[in-house]
């Protein structure tokens, strides 16, 4: 028996979702019978069990758990505190929908009682009900057909009254389970102006203050706010839900209170924010709130005067106090221009994440816009955005600033965009973020922005006079966007290589945008004031949720940082021993010098590249500085489009015979993005005076595409290869439905394509050399990174999740390596067609698959076979090293240097992360205690507090103190080096 019991226990724990569903399926008949049993009135419950008067029990509550049928009087008495419950009434054959006003319930609007309960209102029934056979027994006598004629549509019986027998007006009450009608009895002893206040005290908000006919319960407005924040439901959708709950079979017949509901949701949201911010205690003017006073900022970011000790400037670890922000634009949160703009009331303007309009517009009028020569591909993205701009919108999006480490929006730094993402919009957001988050000039600040290489060129010329005096501003690009830039931007601006940046990805605004993008469409056509309030509430709520999760996040970060630092430290030590002390000393001197010059000379960080600049870089730099001709602009643009065509063709070939619908949609999106660029190319070609000499309607077959497919799939030469017929089928499926040539297959006008005059050959030849060199550099970086992933991440991974992420990174690297191999191979073939000399062809050799293999054996010279290892020509082709490197020049030198530098960078970032997380734990506890002390000050102010205000302040004091104690305990249990500030 013991074994059988043990087997049953094990079987229970091994059950799957399928097993649990089968349990229901096997007993569905019994379950349906039990479900239908609630539809009838049990004989044993035909008399009221709640009282001793033996009255008929024909009323039943739908919202009370395990409710039994009751008589009229008991139904009225038991719902004194729940006047908005939905009830039913037995007709003799079935239950019909009913409401509590039918049993005599009413609202008594004073500061103590909510629901009326007098027996006299039973004796004086409203005229819409038939006279009862006995006034004391009312309708609890034996039911008759006339008395219980129900509304089969699911609504209430009869017509909804407007007044009761005492001429008390009936009001509509919008609640979470529908719209109710109840008589409202009010006391006018203290004057008619007191009624709205009494109703709010009863958690009922009147839609107006005169001739009150509609009330909204606080529960309904709170529930809608949460539905809007969590379910992304609009006010219209939520009100449609209420109409269905009120009359399931005829929701269209329910009164339309959508406009009133939308108005009241705005007012309730505003009142809640004022209450949370202490405006019921501090005596300030609610219509004149200070910048960001209604919002909370990040508890784990260092804010002087809030969560830092007074002597923080004496700390030897001054770098940890640097503030790190991330900036980004969002073009989904647009707003449709209104035909007749309404004059709206702006509630809490400037108090949350959005600034005041007056201050923002005043800044834009005098702002300086200093455009730069764009060095990266973002130029072409700007062209596309301009082509896709819509004139139907008066606001084209948002730009925001948030803390880069924890993802909390900076107050007053969420601003509207009107003509794309301009520098002045970001400038204003940055200035407000520095102001509202209390940045001290001695802290320093780092801004992570996806176009930081352009944005910071003229930053001090634009807003230098507005920045805090002595503030050092650093810049970086997020680790996702930096790969869309040119090669050199990766080492100059990626956070992985910036000292004191710790482990900061810099893309935290992207998930925040995804949350906001689900809400912003709900107010796309709303008034501007309403739109700002909804978006502001979503951003404030995002900060609130970040604050509640910050303790667990920091504990998890500490554990992750400690594990990674231990692994990396060991790996870095092995690399240093393998390289030798002399080489390490040279590398260390060079990288420390580069980091010291980084802010004034970003090019110094190019030391991280797989090769040191050769002699041709000086020529390329001088050529890049001179003005380009129209022909060069045209051909450069054409080569960029050619690469995009090859990228789309590669993606199409990877889809297989039966691509999924999302993959098809992605391909169509890429094609639509490429089409306007072809139009721009035609314009540039005409401006260059180049004309097509021969017509080629059939695009040429690019054989190089098939040569590198296996690389993208991660397949070795000895493995099975993809079916070429499958790849061709995927291309046919991805092609247009008509006979038009897909944009990625259209032949461009280029000298090497034979469809334009030979007078442009020399210019294309020079550009092709630059293109070949750039893609060789990319291949070196990607191969080194792939080798680094294998040696440092996958093989040294402490758990399965890290290995899985490492393999996913390798898969992505394979795709990128395949693409650069294809582009380089095509470029090399074009060099031959353009009659490049032998020296050029020797420099840019034919690329083979064995040339791009990643190997980690070169990192450990004691590994058997490493002494005979020969690296590909791509690692020592035209490389020129400084004089002090000449003594360390075996073929493995370049790879060792790259791995040592990157391992050093990663080790330092994780070491900085460990230190910074320990400080963030202290700052979090200090932040919570600061909030507790702030609410404690409410008791010491000269302004007398009501009993309710004092109780609320005391609750806030305890709440913030509890958060501090819980966080402090968690940090002590997680981090042995944590020093409690309590």
KEMIKOL-200048 format. One record per residue (C-alpha): residue in one letter; x, y, z. Coordinates in steps of 0.2 Angstrom, whole numbers, plus 5000, padded with zeros to 4 digits. Layout:
AXYZ...
//
This chain:
X500050005000X501450125004X502250094987X500550124978X500250284988X502050344983X501750294965X500150404965X501050544973X502350534959X501050524946X500150684952X501750784951X502150714934X500450764926X500450884911X499251014905X498450874894X498150764909X497250904919X496150944904X495650754901X495050754919X493750884914X493350804898X492950634906X491650714918X490950854907X489150784908X489150794927X489950964927X488651024915X487250954926X488051044941X488151204931X486351204926X485751164944X485951344948X484651394936X483151334946X482551374963X482851224975X481251174984X482151175000X482651354998X480951424993X480751505010X481951635017X483251555028X483951715034X482451775044X481051685054X479551765045X479351615033X479251735018X479551675000X481351674995X481351734977X482851854976X484651794973X486251894972X487451854958X488951944965X488851864983X489851704985X488751554989X487251664990X485551584995X483851644989X483151785001X481551875004X481452054999X481752125016X483352015019X483952055002X483852235006X484652225023X486052105018X486652235004X486752385015X488652395011X488552324993X487252424984X487952394967X487752204967X486852124953X485352024959X484051904951X482251864954X481251704952X479751714941X479051544945X479951464930X481651544929X482751684936X482651854928X483851994930X483352124943X484152264953X484252314971X483052464968X481652334966X481852284984X481952464991X483752504992X484252684990X485852794992X485952905007X487253035003X487953095019X489653075027X489152915036X487752805028X487752745010X486252625008X484452665014X483652525024X481952595031X480452485031X479352625026X480052625008X479252455007X477552505012X477552654999X478052564983X478352664967X476952674955X477852564942X477652404953X475852324955X475152344972X475652204983X474252094991X475052145008X476052295011X477052215024X477352055014X477552144998X477952034983X478551894994X476851814993X476551674980X477151734963X475951764949X476251774930X475951964930X477052004944X478551914938X478451954919X480351964916X481352054903X482051914892X483452024885X484352004901X483952184907X482852234922X481052214923X479852354918X480452534915X481752614925X480952744937X481452924938X480852954956X480252844971X478652874981X479553004991X480053104976X481853054978X482753054961X483452894954X485252914949X486352804937X487852724945X489152664934X490052514943X491252374938X489852254935X488752374925X487552524926X486352524941X484852634946X484552684964X483552814972X484752944980X484253024997X485253185002X485353295017X485353485013X485553545030X487353595026X486853675010X486753604992X488653624989X489053485001X488153344991X489653314979X490853314994X489753185003X489653074987X491553074985X491753025003X490652884999X491752844984X490452894972X490953034959X489553144952X489653174933X489153354938X488853464953X487053524948X485553414945X486653254949X485953114938X487553004935X488752934948X490352834944X491052724958X492852734963X492952544960X492452564942X493652704938X495052614947X494652454938X494752544921X496352634925X497152454928X496352384913X497052534903X498852504910X498852314910X497652264896X497952424886X496052444885X495352604879X493952704887X492752654873X493152464875X492952474893X491252564892X490652434879X491052304892X489952384905X488552394892X488652214889X488752174908X487152284910X486052204897X486952054889X485652034876X485352214871X486952314875X486552444862X484952494872X486052544887X486252724889X487752794881X488852884894X490452864885X490853044885X490453064903X491452904907X493052974898X492853134907X492753064924X494152944921X495253094918X494753184933X494953024944X496652994937X497153174942X496353164959X497353004963X498953074957X498753234968X498353114983X499853014980X500953164979X500353234995X499353384989X498053345002X499353385015X500553515009X499353655005X500053684987X498953734973X498453574963X498353684947X500153744949X501153584952X503053594951X504053504938X503953314940X503153334957X501753204953X503053074947X504252954956X505952924948X507152784950X507652724968X509252654962X510052804953X511152914964X510153074967X510953204979X509853264992X508753104991X509752944992X511552994994X512453025010X513053205013X514953155011X514653064995X515953174986X517353104998X517052934991X518552854982X517452764970X516852924963X516452844946X514952744953X514052914955X514052954937X512252964930X511852864914X510352914903X509652834887X508752934874X507752874860X506252924848X504652834846X503652864830X502152754835X501452874848X500853004835X499253104836X497953144822X497653324819X495853374824X494753464812X494053574826X495253584840X494353594857X494753704871X495253584884X495753594902X497553534905X497653444922X499253424931X500253494916X502153474919X501853374935X502353204927X503353144913X502753274900X503453454902X502353614901X501853664884X502353844886X504153804892X504353674878X503753794864X504853934870X506353824870X505953764852X505853944846X507553994851X508453824849X509953794838X509853654825X511653614820X511653464807X513153364804X513753264789X513053094794X514452964794X513252814796X511852724788X510652824798X510652954784X509652834773X508452794787X508152984788X507752994770X506552844772X505652934787X505453094776X504652994762X503452904774X502953064784X501153094785X500253264785X498753204794X499653204811X500053364821X501253264832X502353134824X502953044840X503853054856X505653074862X506153014879X507553004892X507652864905X508952794917X509952674906X510252544920X508452524927X507252594914X506352734924X505752884914X506453044919X505153174924X504753314911X505853224898X504553144888X504253274874X503253274858X503953274840X503253384827X504453364812X505453204815X506753174828X507653334828X509153384839X508153524848X506853394854X508253284862X509153444869X507553494879X507253324885X509053304891X509053474900X507453434909X508053264914X509653344922X508553464931X507153354938X508253204943X509453324952X511053284943X512553364952X513953434940X515253334951X514353174946X514553174927X513353104915X513352984901X512052994887X511652834877X510852874860X510752774844X511452924834X512652984847X514052994835X513153134826X512153214840X513653254851X514653344838X513953514841X513053484858X514053614868X513753744854X511853714855X511553704874X513253724882X512653884891X511153784898X512153634905X512653644923X514353724925X515753594926X514653444920X515653314910X514553234897X515053064890X514152984876X513852804870X512752704858X511652554863X512352384859X510952344847X510952514837X512852524836X512952374824X511952484811X513352614811X515052604802X516352494809X517252624819X515752674829X515752504838X517352524847X517152714849X515452714857X514852544862X514552534881X515652374881X517252474879X516852624889X517652634906X516452654921X514952604911X514752434920X513652314911X512452434903X511552374887X510852544883X509252484874X508152484889X506952614881X506452484867X505452374879X504752534887X504152594870X503352424866X502252444882X501852624878X501452584860X500052474865X499252624874X499552774863X498452714849X496952724862X497152914862X497752944845X496153044841X495853114858X496153294864X497953344866X497653364885X496853184887X498253104876X499653184887X498753124903X498552944897X500352934891X501053014907X500052894918X500752744908X502552814910X502252844929X501552674931X503052604923X504152684935X503052624949X503252444944X505052464941X505152524959X504252374966X505352254957X507052344960X507452234975X507352074966X508152144951X509752204961X509852044970X509851944953X511052064945X512252044960X512251854958X512451864939X513851994941X514851884954X514751724943X515251814927X516651904935X517451744943X517351664926X518051804916X519451844929X520051664927X519951674908X520851844907X522251774918X522451624906X522551744891X523851854900X524951714904X524751644886X525251814878X526751844889X527151984901X527952094888X526552094876X525252124890X526252274896X526252344879X524352314876X523952384893X524952544890X524152564874X522352534880X522552644895X523152784884X521752764872X520452764886X521252924893X521053014876X519352934872X518253094875X519353214865X519953084852X518652944849X519752874836X520952814849X519752674853X520052594836X521452494845X520052364849X519952334830X520652164823X522052264815X522952424817X522652554804X523752534788X524552664777X522952674766X521952744780X522752914779X522352924761X520552864764X520353004778X520953134767X519853074753X518353074765X518753254770X518653324753X517053374745X516253224735X515653244717X513953204712X514553054703X515352984719X513753014729X512752924716X513952774716X514152764735X512252764736X512152634723X513352514732X512352544748X510752484739X511652344731X512052274749X510252294754X509752194739X510952054744X510352064762X508552034756X509051894744X509951804758X508451824770X507251754756X508451604753X508451564771X506551554773X506451384764X505051314754X503551364766X503951524774X502851574789X501651724787X502751834799X504251804788X503251844772X502752004780X504452044786X505152024768X503752134761X504252264774X506052264769X505452274750X504352424754X505852504763X506952484748X505752544735X505952734739X507852714740X507852654722X506852814718X508152924727X509552824717X508752874701X508753054706X510553054711X510952964695X510153104685X511053234695X512653154691X512253154672X512452964670X511352884658X510952694655X511952644639X511252474637X509552404644X509552254655X507752194659X508352034666X509252034683X510851934683X511051784693X512151804708X513151644710X514051704726X512351694735X512351504735X514151484740X513951554757X512251484762X513051344773X513951474783X512351564788X511551394793X513151354803X513451194792X515151134789X515751064772X515550884777X513750914783X512150894773X511751054763X510051134760X509051084745X509351214732X507651184725X506951224742X507851394741X507251434724X505451394729X505651514743X506251654731X504751614720X503551624734X504351794740X504251864723X502851984717X501251904711X501351994694X502751984682X503652134689X505452104695X505652114714X506652264720X508052154727X508252084709X508252244699X509952274691X510752444696X511552564684X513452534688X514952524677X515352344683X513552294678X513952354660X512452464658X513252634660X514752714651X516552664655X517052834660X516552794678X517552644680X518952724690X517752794702X516852634705X518552544707X519052664721X517452634730X517452454728X519152444736X518452544751X516952424751X518052274751X519152334765X517652374775X516952204774X518552124777X518652224793X516952164798X517351984795X518851994806X517852074820X516451944818X517651794817X518551854833X516851884841X516251714836X517851634843X517651734859X515851674861X516451494860X517951514872X517251634884X515351614885X514851434879X516251334886X516351434902X514551454904X513951424923X512251364917X511151304903X510351474900X512051564897X512551424884X510851444875X511151634873X512951604868X512351484854X511051604849X512351744847X513451624837X511951584825X511751774823X513551794820X513551654807X512151754797X513151914798X514751824792X513851744778X513151914772X514852004773X515651854764X514351874750X514652054748X516552044749X516451904736X515352004724X516452154727X518052054723X517251994707X516852174702X518652224705X519152094692X517752164680X518452334683X520252284678X521052304695X522952284695X523752134702X524352214718X522552254722X521952084718X523352014729X522852124743X520952074741X521151884737X519751764733X518851714749X518651534754X517651454768X519251394776X519751574778X518351624789X518451474802X518551534820X519851444831X520151464849X521751364849X522851514845X522351584863X523151434872X524951404864X525151244875X523751164866X524351014856X524451064837X524451254841X526251274836X525851224818X524251324816X524151434801X522951584801X522051644785X522751784774X521351894780X522251904797X523951974790X523452054774X524152234773X524352254792X525552384798X525952374817X526852504828X528652494830X528552424848X527452274842X528852214830X529552094843X527852004845X527351964827X526951784825X525351754814X524351734830X524751904837X523251994830X522051874836X522851864853X522852054855X520952064850X520551934863X521552004877X520852184874X519052124874X519252004888X520052144898X518552254893X517252124898X518152084915X518252274919X516452304915X515852154926X517052214940X516252384939X514552304939X514852214955X515452374964X513952474956X512652354961X513252354979X513052544979X511352534971X510752424985X511152554997X510452694987X508752604985X508552585004X509052765006X507752814993X506352725003X506852795019X506852975011X505052945005X504552885023X505353045031X504453155018X502753085023X503253105041X503553295039X501653305035X501353285054X502553425058X501853555046X500853705053X499353655042X498153555053X497753385046X496053305046X495853135053X495853055036X497353155030X498353105046X497852915043X498452925025X500053005029X500452875043X500052735031X501252805018X502652825032X502352635037X502352585018X503952665013X504852605029X504252425026X504952435008X506652495015X506652355028X506152215016X507452275003X508852295017X508452115023X508552045005X510152135001X510952075017X510551895013X511151904995X512752014996X513951985010X514852145005X513252245007X513352385021X511652435027X511252615028X509952595042
//
